[in-house]
Amino acid sequence: MWLRDRRQQKTASRRHAALLAVADQAIHKQLLHGNGMRPGPDKVVALAFSMHAIRLDLDEARDYLNAALAERGYPLLDEDKEGDR
């Protein structure tokens, strides 16, 4: 039982690190090659699948994107903006 729990924790930790890296990459790509605007959660969803074959929904993508934005000192995405979805 303990070994299975430990494996699940490691898998979750790796997924978490990968998704934070994906969100950071989305910001980096958008700032370098985009129009200077912040990326939306849809870009994080697409990058997560293309880079790591991870499927996630827009709400989870928004959480990871907000975490990466906060880490860089940028304002968070507005919750009520439809354009971010």
C-alpha positions in Angstrom: 0.0 0.0 0.0 2.7 2.5 0.9 4.6 1.8 -2.3 1.6 2.5 -4.4 0.9 5.8 -2.5 4.5 6.9 -3.0 4.3 6.2 -6.8 1.1 8.1 -7.0 2.7 11.1 -5.2 5.7 11.0 -7.5 3.4 10.8 -10.6 1.4 13.7 -9.3 4.6 15.7 -8.5 6.0 15.1 -12.0 2.7 16.1 -13.6 2.6 19.3 -11.5 6.1 20.2 -12.4 5.5 19.5 -16.1 2.3 21.6 -16.1 4.1 24.5 -14.4 6.8 24.3 -17.0 4.2 24.3 -19.8 2.5 27.4 -18.4 5.8 29.1 -18.1 6.6 28.1 -21.7 3.3 29.5 -22.9 4.1 32.8 -21.3 7.6 32.8 -22.8 6.4 31.9 -26.3 3.6 34.5 -26.2 5.9 37.3 -25.0 8.7 36.5 -27.5 6.6 35.6 -30.6 3.2 36.9 -29.8 1.6 40.3 -29.7 2.8 41.0 -26.2 -0.5 39.9 -24.6 -0.7 37.1 -22.1 -1.6 33.7 -23.3 -5.0 32.1 -22.4 -5.7 28.8 -20.8 -6.4 27.3 -24.2 -2.7 27.7 -25.1 -1.7 25.9 -22.0 -4.1 23.0 -22.8 -2.6 22.8 -26.3 1.0 22.9 -25.1 0.5 20.4 -22.3 -0.8 17.9 -24.8 1.8 18.6 -27.4 4.8 18.6 -25.0 3.8 15.9 -22.5 0.6 14.2 -23.8 -1.2 15.5 -20.7 -4.9 16.3 -21.1 -6.4 19.0 -18.8 -9.4 21.2 -18.7 -9.5 25.0 -19.0 -10.0 25.5 -15.3 -6.9 23.6 -14.4 -5.0 25.3 -17.2 -6.1 28.6 -15.8 -4.8 27.7 -12.4 -1.4 26.7 -13.7 -1.2 29.8 -15.9 -2.1 32.0 -13.0 0.6 30.3 -10.9 3.2 31.0 -13.6 2.1 34.6 -14.1 2.3 35.2 -10.3 5.7 33.7 -10.2 6.9 36.2 -12.9 5.2 39.1 -11.2 2.4 39.6 -13.8 -1.2 40.2 -12.9 -3.5 37.1 -12.8 -6.1 36.4 -15.4 -9.5 37.9 -14.7 -12.0 35.3 -13.6 -15.0 36.9 -15.4 -13.3 37.5 -18.8 -14.7 35.3 -21.5 -11.8 36.1 -23.7 -9.5 34.1 -21.5 -11.4 30.9 -21.9 
